[in-house]
Amino acid sequence: MKQTLISSLLLGCSLMCVQPTLAQKNKMPLVFSVENTGAKFAEPEYGTADQMPDMPTLPNPFIFANGKKEAKNLEQWQQRRSEIAHLIQHYEIGTKPTVSMDDIDARMSGDTLIVDVHVNGQTLTLSTPIFYPKEGTAPYPLIIGASNNALPRKLFTDRNIAMMVFYERQVNSYSQMNRGGGAGRGSYAFDRLYPELKENGAYSEWAWGFSRLLDGLQKLGPEVTKIDMAHIGVTGCSYAGKMALFCGAFDERVALTIAQEPGGGGAASWRVSRTLGNVENLDKTDYNWFKESLKENFGEEKVNRLPHDRHELVAMCCPRAVLLLGNPDYEWLCDPSMYVSANAAQRVWERFGIADRFGYSIVAGHGHCQLPEVQYPEVEAFIDKFLLGKEANTVVRIAPTDYPTKYDPKQWIKW
């Protein structure tokens, strides 16, 4: 790895944020019409874990791999975001391949969307019904459940928002390992198309499949699908909360990402989680979801050599909208770590003057994946503002009262 990347990681701890201008804020889109605005940018240089500097605090998300530039405007952020995406794929989840729209065939069968993806002489078919509102006017906003949508349906049906589910098992099983009847890593539908990517973790492949559904919607157009491509959201809870975050982060056609109780490997910082108790951290997560080399290369104290962390996965969604939902009653979810990571990610939206597009709500007193009514207002606000275009207060910063002192983000954010 080039010395410039090592220098940039060290430098990232000391550079200060710049204040956004009004003109800059007004130029920040709410969503994009392409999957990846950074596709034109080259990959950064990669190195092995022993070449990385030991960095016990969170890396600065703004610093480029060459160590000579800092992202201060949208175009620069798109390039830096592209670098972060490459790093996460290289070290953590594996490659999310690109697919030409020429290799996508889509059709509607009644209210069911069917998408055929043609790669390397193979075809993978995705299908899912779209549940349309009984009232309102097409094209409709759409919320997609990444495997599940644990949020109350009425939050969407009462607002005339269409709903659908991404059935991830059409791409890859929950368990890639040869256990519990699983066929084993490299033996699923995705692997027929990309046999060379058998080392992939499931999250890269699930994000790939999710994007192919959006390809189908985009190719057919609102006249056929009755879906408004400018107002699409994704959500999921628990392992599917992680999935929703990866899907939203890696596809810029998603206007709103709501990650509900995503736990370790989602929004929670790998570094911070290692300092906590019985939580899901880099050493104690499900390695069906990630590259097995992640644990081999960055396990235990070596996590501090990882050139990025989860706040940068979250920040990949910027300038689009994100709401993180936590539940501190479940220690395994490592919400104190998500709280630190959320405060770090928030700095990215703040830099561009759009802090109202990012929020977190960590509230106790309810079951896992069971949104309590006390959390309805912040979820409704994000839905209203970013799927319906209404005015709403989305400055949401809710956490247990002891978090700011017990898990002070300033101890982790040195930039």
BAKOL-210937 format. One record per residue (C-alpha): residue number from 1; z, x, y; residue in one letter. Coordinates in nm, 3 decimals, m for minus. Layout:
BEGIN
<NUM <Z X Y> "A">
...
***
This chain:
BEGIN
<1 <0.000 0.000 0.000> "M">
<2 <m0.077 0.120 0.350> "K">
<3 <0.207 0.249 0.564> "Q">
<4 <0.111 m0.007 0.828> "T">
<5 <0.241 m0.295 0.615> "L">
<6 <0.573 m0.118 0.556> "I">
<7 <0.600 m0.048 0.928> "S">
<8 <0.526 m0.409 1.014> "S">
<9 <0.801 m0.536 0.786> "L">
<10 <1.054 m0.310 0.954> "L">
<11 <0.923 m0.385 1.301> "L">
<12 <0.944 m0.757 1.229> "G">
<13 <1.323 m0.748 1.259> "C">
<14 <1.317 m0.645 1.625> "S">
<15 <1.027 m0.817 1.805> "L">
<16 <1.111 m1.114 2.027> "M">
<17 <0.939 m1.451 2.043> "C">
<18 <0.713 m1.537 2.334> "V">
<19 <0.738 m1.861 2.530> "Q">
<20 <0.449 m2.107 2.490> "P">
<21 <0.248 m2.217 2.791> "T">
<22 <0.176 m2.586 2.853> "L">
<23 <m0.194 m2.522 2.792> "A">
<24 <m0.114 m2.359 2.459> "Q">
<25 <0.103 m2.652 2.351> "K">
<26 <m0.172 m2.901 2.437> "N">
<27 <m0.419 m2.712 2.218> "K">
<28 <m0.213 m2.734 1.900> "M">
<29 <m0.388 m2.977 1.661> "P">
<30 <m0.188 m3.222 1.454> "L">
<31 <m0.413 m3.171 1.150> "V">
<32 <m0.739 m3.004 1.048> "F">
<33 <m1.055 m3.121 0.871> "S">
<34 <m1.070 m2.823 0.635> "V">
<35 <m0.846 m2.703 0.353> "E">
<36 <m0.793 m2.354 0.493> "N">
<37 <m0.870 m2.252 0.851> "T">
<38 <m0.798 m1.891 0.755> "G">
<39 <m1.060 m1.864 0.482> "A">
<40 <m1.266 m1.619 0.688> "K">
<41 <m0.986 m1.361 0.714> "F">
<42 <m0.953 m1.069 0.475> "A">
<43 <m0.660 m1.025 0.239> "E">
<44 <m0.383 m0.784 0.338> "P">
<45 <m0.312 m0.466 0.147> "E">
<46 <m0.074 m0.513 m0.147> "Y">
<47 <0.180 m0.273 m0.287> "G">
<48 <0.433 m0.255 m0.566> "T">
<49 <0.797 m0.352 m0.525> "A">
<50 <0.914 0.008 m0.513> "D">
<51 <0.682 0.071 m0.217> "Q">
<52 <0.839 m0.207 m0.012> "M">
<53 <1.117 m0.142 0.239> "P">
<54 <1.455 m0.290 0.154> "D">
<55 <1.499 m0.577 0.400> "M">
<56 <1.819 m0.780 0.345> "P">
<57 <1.742 m1.019 0.634> "T">
<58 <1.450 m1.260 0.669> "L">
<59 <1.110 m1.106 0.753> "P">
<60 <0.954 m1.188 1.087> "N">
<61 <0.677 m1.443 1.018> "P">
<62 <0.479 m1.350 1.329> "F">
<63 <0.407 m0.983 1.252> "I">
<64 <0.070 m0.892 1.103> "F">
<65 <0.033 m0.670 0.801> "A">
<66 <m0.109 m0.388 1.012> "N">
<67 <0.211 m0.373 1.215> "G">
<68 <0.013 m0.364 1.540> "K">
<69 <m0.018 m0.730 1.632> "K">
<70 <0.200 m1.037 1.669> "E">
<71 <0.078 m1.397 1.643> "A">
<72 <0.104 m1.550 1.989> "K">
<73 <m0.165 m1.818 1.986> "N">
<74 <m0.325 m2.061 1.741> "L">
<75 <m0.609 m1.836 1.628> "E">
<76 <m0.374 m1.546 1.570> "Q">
<77 <m0.135 m1.774 1.382> "W">
<78 <m0.418 m1.897 1.159> "Q">
<79 <m0.489 m1.537 1.065> "Q">
<80 <m0.122 m1.456 1.008> "R">
<81 <m0.083 m1.778 0.807> "R">
<82 <m0.373 m1.661 0.591> "S">
<83 <m0.189 m1.334 0.523> "E">
<84 <0.126 m1.520 0.423> "I">
<85 <m0.077 m1.742 0.188> "A">
<86 <m0.228 m1.435 0.022> "H">
<87 <0.114 m1.271 m0.018> "L">
<88 <0.268 m1.579 m0.178> "I">
<89 <m0.024 m1.612 m0.418> "Q">
<90 <m0.026 m1.241 m0.507> "H">
<91 <0.346 m1.197 m0.567> "Y">
<92 <0.473 m1.544 m0.660> "E">
<93 <0.243 m1.819 m0.781> "I">
<94 <m0.100 m1.675 m0.858> "G">
<95 <m0.440 m1.760 m0.717> "T">
<96 <m0.534 m2.098 m0.579> "K">
<97 <m0.915 m2.081 m0.619> "P">
<98 <m1.152 m2.220 m0.359> "T">
<99 <m1.405 m2.483 m0.463> "V">
<100 <m1.730 m2.570 m0.289> "S">
<101 <m1.778 m2.934 m0.196> "M">
<102 <m2.111 m2.903 m0.378> "D">
<103 <m1.909 m2.873 m0.700> "D">
<104 <m1.718 m3.196 m0.634> "I">
<105 <m1.835 m3.537 m0.748> "D">
<106 <m1.629 m3.839 m0.644> "A">
<107 <m1.644 m4.212 m0.695> "R">
<108 <m1.431 m4.523 m0.676> "M">
<109 <m1.381 m4.747 m0.978> "S">
<110 <m1.225 m5.053 m0.823> "G">
<111 <m0.926 m4.910 m0.637> "D">
<112 <m0.910 m4.594 m0.850> "T">
<113 <m1.029 m4.263 m0.710> "L">
<114 <m1.207 m4.042 m0.966> "I">
<115 <m1.292 m3.681 m0.887> "V">
<116 <m1.494 m3.449 m1.111> "D">
<117 <m1.456 m3.077 m1.043> "V">
<118 <m1.731 m2.854 m1.185> "H">
<119 <m1.648 m2.485 m1.227> "V">
<120 <m1.794 m2.221 m1.462> "N">
<121 <m1.979 m2.480 m1.666> "G">
<122 <m1.663 m2.682 m1.721> "Q">
<123 <m1.551 m3.014 m1.572> "T">
<124 <m1.198 m3.129 m1.489> "L">
<125 <m1.151 m3.495 m1.400> "T">
<126 <m0.874 m3.627 m1.177> "L">
<127 <m0.808 m3.996 m1.134> "S">
<128 <m0.546 m4.203 m0.957> "T">
<129 <m0.525 m4.558 m0.822> "P">
<130 <m0.488 m4.616 m0.449> "I">
<131 <m0.244 m4.891 m0.355> "F">
<132 <m0.373 m5.046 m0.036> "Y">
<133 <m0.164 m5.241 0.217> "P">
<134 <m0.184 m5.618 0.205> "K">
<135 <m0.218 m5.627 0.583> "E">
<136 <m0.343 m5.396 0.856> "G">
<137 <m0.692 m5.262 0.915> "T">
<138 <m0.882 m4.994 0.730> "A">
<139 <m0.908 m4.697 0.734> "P">
<140 <m0.542 m4.670 0.638> "Y">
<141 <m0.302 m4.378 0.662> "P">
<142 <m0.214 m4.246 0.314> "L">
<143 <0.101 m4.103 0.157> "I">
<144 <0.050 m3.910 m0.166> "I">
<145 <0.335 m3.859 m0.409> "G">
<146 <0.323 m3.513 m0.563> "A">
<147 <0.403 m3.629 m0.917> "S">
<148 <0.651 m3.875 m0.767> "N">
<149 <0.740 m4.046 m0.444> "N">
<150 <1.114 m4.098 m0.450> "A">
<151 <1.121 m4.234 m0.096> "L">
<152 <1.167 m4.612 m0.073> "P">
<153 <0.828 m4.781 m0.095> "R">
<154 <0.916 m5.020 0.186> "K">
<155 <0.909 m4.731 0.433> "L">
<156 <0.533 m4.724 0.374> "F">
<157 <0.441 m5.078 0.269> "T">
<158 <0.613 m5.225 0.576> "D">
<159 <0.392 m4.997 0.788> "R">
<160 <0.061 m5.078 0.618> "N">
<161 <0.027 m4.728 0.475> "I">
<162 <m0.173 m4.678 0.156> "A">
<163 <m0.007 m4.500 m0.136> "M">
<164 <m0.121 m4.293 m0.431> "M">
<165 <0.017 m4.034 m0.677> "V">
<166 <m0.117 m3.693 m0.772> "F">
<167 <m0.069 m3.677 m1.149> "Y">
<168 <m0.020 m3.304 m1.189> "E">
<169 <m0.039 m3.316 m1.568> "R">
<170 <m0.414 m3.374 m1.531> "Q">
<171 <m0.422 m3.009 m1.417> "V">
<172 <m0.133 m2.838 m1.593> "N">
<173 <0.179 m2.938 m1.782> "S">
<174 <0.530 m2.928 m1.638> "Y">
<175 <0.606 m2.668 m1.904> "S">
<176 <0.342 m2.402 m1.961> "Q">
<177 <0.550 m2.220 m2.221> "M">
<178 <0.513 m2.282 m2.593> "N">
<179 <0.822 m2.497 m2.619> "R">
<180 <0.897 m2.865 m2.642> "G">
<181 <0.546 m2.926 m2.771> "G">
<182 <0.383 m2.735 m2.485> "G">
<183 <0.054 m2.566 m2.570> "A">
<184 <0.149 m2.245 m2.391> "G">
<185 <0.050 m2.074 m2.068> "R">
<186 <m0.327 m2.059 m2.032> "G">
<187 <m0.395 m2.361 m2.255> "S">
<188 <m0.431 m2.649 m2.011> "Y">
<189 <m0.711 m2.824 m1.824> "A">
<190 <m0.709 m2.583 m1.530> "F">
<191 <m0.741 m2.290 m1.771> "D">
<192 <m1.071 m2.416 m1.909> "R">
<193 <m1.217 m2.369 m1.563> "L">
<194 <m1.036 m2.044 m1.482> "Y">
<195 <m0.945 m1.860 m1.806> "P">
<196 <m0.894 m1.539 m1.608> "E">
<197 <m0.600 m1.696 m1.420> "L">
<198 <m0.371 m1.756 m1.717> "K">
<199 <m0.092 m1.562 m1.544> "E">
<200 <m0.078 m1.824 m1.271> "N">
<201 <0.235 m2.023 m1.210> "G">
<202 <0.200 m2.400 m1.212> "A">
<203 <0.252 m2.442 m0.838> "Y">
<204 <m0.074 m2.267 m0.747> "S">
<205 <m0.263 m2.483 m0.993> "E">
<206 <m0.096 m2.804 m0.884> "W">
<207 <m0.176 m2.725 m0.521> "A">
<208 <m0.535 m2.664 m0.632> "W">
<209 <m0.555 m3.003 m0.805> "G">
<210 <m0.403 m3.182 m0.507> "F">
<211 <m0.669 m3.031 m0.281> "S">
<212 <m0.943 m3.154 m0.511> "R">
<213 <m0.820 m3.512 m0.460> "L">
<214 <m0.851 m3.457 m0.086> "L">
<215 <m1.202 m3.320 m0.147> "D">
<216 <m1.291 m3.644 m0.321> "G">
<217 <m1.152 m3.859 m0.041> "L">
<218 <m1.331 m3.648 0.218> "Q">
<219 <m1.663 m3.649 0.035> "K">
<220 <m1.666 m4.025 m0.013> "L">
<221 <m1.554 m4.093 0.344> "G">
<222 <m1.346 m4.377 0.494> "P">
<223 <m1.624 m4.633 0.452> "E">
<224 <m1.582 m4.604 0.075> "V">
<225 <m1.217 m4.505 0.033> "T">
<226 <m1.072 m4.701 0.329> "K">
<227 <m0.851 m4.393 0.392> "I">
<228 <m0.798 m4.219 0.727> "D">
<229 <m0.834 m3.847 0.654> "M">
<230 <m0.659 m3.758 0.981> "A">
<231 <m0.335 m3.923 0.870> "H">
<232 <m0.251 m3.808 0.520> "I">
<233 <0.101 m3.719 0.409> "G">
<234 <0.248 m3.570 0.093> "V">
<235 <0.598 m3.607 m0.047> "T">
<236 <0.795 m3.546 m0.365> "G">
<237 <1.151 m3.483 m0.481> "C">
<238 <1.320 m3.206 m0.678> "S">
<239 <1.056 m2.999 m0.864> "Y">
<240 <0.803 m3.234 m0.706> "A">
<241 <0.964 m3.161 m0.368> "G">
<242 <0.861 m2.800 m0.422> "K">
<243 <0.518 m2.923 m0.527> "M">
<244 <0.482 m3.131 m0.212> "A">
<245 <0.573 m2.829 m0.001> "L">
<246 <0.317 m2.607 m0.174> "F">
<247 <0.052 m2.879 m0.149> "C">
<248 <0.114 m2.934 0.221> "G">
<249 <0.142 m2.564 0.301> "A">
<250 <m0.182 m2.473 0.123> "F">
<251 <m0.400 m2.759 0.251> "D">
<252 <m0.437 m2.808 0.625> "E">
<253 <m0.583 m3.156 0.585> "R">
<254 <m0.225 m3.277 0.530> "V">
<255 <m0.077 m3.408 0.854> "A">
<256 <0.280 m3.460 0.728> "L">
<257 <0.479 m3.294 0.451> "T">
<258 <0.813 m3.446 0.345> "I">
<259 <0.987 m3.222 0.090> "A">
<260 <1.285 m3.410 m0.054> "Q">
<261 <1.562 m3.203 m0.216> "E">
<262 <1.321 m2.923 m0.317> "P">
<263 <1.591 m2.674 m0.419> "G">
<264 <1.536 m2.307 m0.495> "G">
<265 <1.176 m2.192 m0.493> "G">
<266 <1.099 m2.461 m0.238> "G">
<267 <1.232 m2.426 0.116> "A">
<268 <1.548 m2.232 0.024> "A">
<269 <1.533 m1.861 0.102> "S">
<270 <1.520 m1.634 m0.203> "W">
<271 <1.733 m1.379 m0.018> "R">
<272 <2.002 m1.619 0.096> "V">
<273 <2.021 m1.801 m0.237> "S">
<274 <2.111 m1.478 m0.415> "R">
<275 <2.433 m1.462 m0.209> "T">
<276 <2.546 m1.813 m0.308> "L">
<277 <2.710 m1.955 m0.621> "G">
<278 <2.554 m2.146 m0.908> "N">
<279 <2.222 m2.218 m0.741> "V">
<280 <1.854 m2.200 m0.827> "E">
<281 <1.751 m1.855 m0.710> "N">
<282 <1.472 m1.613 m0.796> "L">
<283 <1.652 m1.508 m1.117> "D">
<284 <1.741 m1.863 m1.221> "K">
<285 <1.438 m2.080 m1.169> "T">
<286 <1.175 m2.213 m1.408> "D">
<287 <0.913 m1.946 m1.465> "Y">
<288 <0.659 m2.197 m1.587> "N">
<289 <0.617 m2.260 m1.215> "W">
<290 <0.583 m1.900 m1.098> "F">
<291 <0.418 m1.579 m1.212> "K">
<292 <0.648 m1.413 m1.463> "E">
<293 <0.596 m1.086 m1.274> "S">
<294 <0.786 m1.230 m0.976> "L">
<295 <1.115 m1.195 m1.161> "K">
<296 <1.015 m0.863 m1.313> "E">
<297 <0.926 m0.713 m0.976> "N">
<298 <1.174 m0.878 m0.740> "F">
<299 <1.469 m0.989 m0.952> "G">
<300 <1.834 m0.936 m0.854> "E">
<301 <1.879 m0.692 m0.562> "E">
<302 <1.505 m0.623 m0.552> "K">
<303 <1.458 m0.963 m0.389> "V">
<304 <1.513 m0.781 m0.058> "N">
<305 <1.184 m0.598 m0.115> "R">
<306 <0.980 m0.916 m0.122> "L">
<307 <0.753 m0.891 0.185> "P">
<308 <0.802 m1.259 0.273> "H">
<309 <1.045 m1.544 0.206> "D">
<310 <1.047 m1.924 0.183> "R">
<311 <1.072 m1.984 0.558> "H">
<312 <0.718 m1.850 0.572> "E">
<313 <0.599 m2.093 0.304> "L">
<314 <0.740 m2.373 0.521> "V">
<315 <0.587 m2.219 0.834> "A">
<316 <0.241 m2.224 0.675> "M">
<317 <0.241 m2.595 0.763> "C">
<318 <0.258 m2.522 1.138> "C">
<319 <0.121 m2.671 1.364> "P">
<320 <0.130 m2.971 1.131> "R">
<321 <0.447 m3.172 1.072> "A">
<322 <0.724 m3.105 0.818> "V">
<323 <1.049 m3.281 0.733> "L">
<324 <1.292 m3.121 0.486> "L">
<325 <1.548 m3.348 0.318> "L">
<326 <1.859 m3.205 0.151> "G">
<327 <2.155 m3.323 m0.054> "N">
<328 <2.456 m3.083 m0.045> "P">
<329 <2.638 m3.275 m0.320> "D">
<330 <2.427 m3.082 m0.570> "Y">
<331 <2.512 m2.712 m0.557> "E">
<332 <2.206 m2.616 m0.764> "W">
<333 <1.977 m2.727 m0.481> "L">
<334 <2.116 m2.443 m0.263> "C">
<335 <2.096 m2.643 0.059> "D">
<336 <2.288 m2.380 0.260> "P">
<337 <1.997 m2.149 0.185> "S">
<338 <1.746 m2.416 0.286> "M">
<339 <1.941 m2.464 0.608> "Y">
<340 <1.903 m2.094 0.697> "V">
<341 <1.538 m2.098 0.597> "S">
<342 <1.475 m2.413 0.802> "A">
<343 <1.625 m2.253 1.111> "N">
<344 <1.400 m1.952 1.061> "A">
<345 <1.088 m2.163 1.007> "A">
<346 <1.174 m2.373 1.311> "Q">
<347 <1.114 m2.066 1.531> "R">
<348 <0.743 m2.085 1.449> "V">
<349 <0.704 m2.439 1.581> "W">
<350 <0.921 m2.346 1.879> "E">
<351 <0.697 m2.054 1.966> "R">
<352 <0.405 m2.290 2.013> "F">
<353 <0.605 m2.552 2.202> "G">
<354 <0.588 m2.814 1.926> "I">
<355 <0.941 m2.806 1.782> "A">
<356 <0.931 m3.186 1.750> "D">
<357 <0.691 m3.144 1.458> "R">
<358 <0.956 m2.984 1.239> "F">
<359 <1.287 m3.127 1.123> "G">
<360 <1.554 m3.113 0.856> "Y">
<361 <1.818 m3.359 0.740> "S">
<362 <2.083 m3.244 0.491> "I">
<363 <2.309 m3.539 0.413> "V">
<364 <2.567 m3.588 0.135> "A">
<365 <2.698 m3.900 m0.036> "G">
<366 <2.407 m4.013 m0.253> "H">
<367 <2.241 m3.947 m0.587> "G">
<368 <1.970 m3.692 m0.648> "H">
<369 <1.634 m3.818 m0.518> "C">
<370 <1.794 m4.138 m0.388> "Q">
<371 <1.744 m4.149 m0.012> "L">
<372 <2.047 m4.313 0.151> "P">
<373 <1.996 m4.563 0.430> "E">
<374 <2.161 m4.325 0.674> "V">
<375 <1.857 m4.097 0.636> "Q">
<376 <1.602 m4.373 0.689> "Y">
<377 <1.576 m4.326 1.069> "P">
<378 <1.457 m3.963 1.058> "E">
<379 <1.210 m4.033 0.777> "V">
<380 <1.079 m4.340 0.960> "E">
<381 <1.042 m4.139 1.281> "A">
<382 <0.826 m3.875 1.113> "F">
<383 <0.615 m4.141 0.940> "I">
<384 <0.568 m4.336 1.264> "D">
<385 <0.475 m4.033 1.471> "K">
<386 <0.256 m3.834 1.234> "F">
<387 <0.098 m4.099 1.012> "L">
<388 <0.076 m4.385 1.261> "L">
<389 <0.050 m4.202 1.593> "G">
<390 <0.342 m4.386 1.750> "K">
<391 <0.604 m4.249 1.984> "E">
<392 <0.921 m4.149 1.800> "A">
<393 <1.207 m3.903 1.833> "N">
<394 <1.143 m3.639 1.568> "T">
<395 <1.382 m3.373 1.697> "V">
<396 <1.586 m3.386 1.377> "V">
<397 <1.843 m3.113 1.307> "R">
<398 <2.105 m3.264 1.073> "I">
<399 <2.336 m3.062 0.847> "A">
<400 <2.703 m3.063 0.739> "P">
<401 <2.934 m2.966 1.025> "T">
<402 <3.051 m2.644 0.858> "D">
<403 <2.701 m2.505 0.799> "Y">
<404 <2.647 m2.341 1.142> "P">
<405 <2.955 m2.122 1.104> "T">
<406 <2.974 m2.085 0.726> "K">
<407 <2.604 m2.008 0.687> "Y">
<408 <2.520 m1.875 1.032> "D">
<409 <2.140 m1.834 1.054> "P">
<410 <2.183 m1.552 1.308> "K">
<411 <2.310 m1.332 1.027> "Q">
<412 <1.970 m1.364 0.863> "W">
<413 <1.733 m1.394 1.158> "I">
<414 <1.718 m1.063 1.348> "K">
<415 <1.398 m1.128 1.537> "W">
***
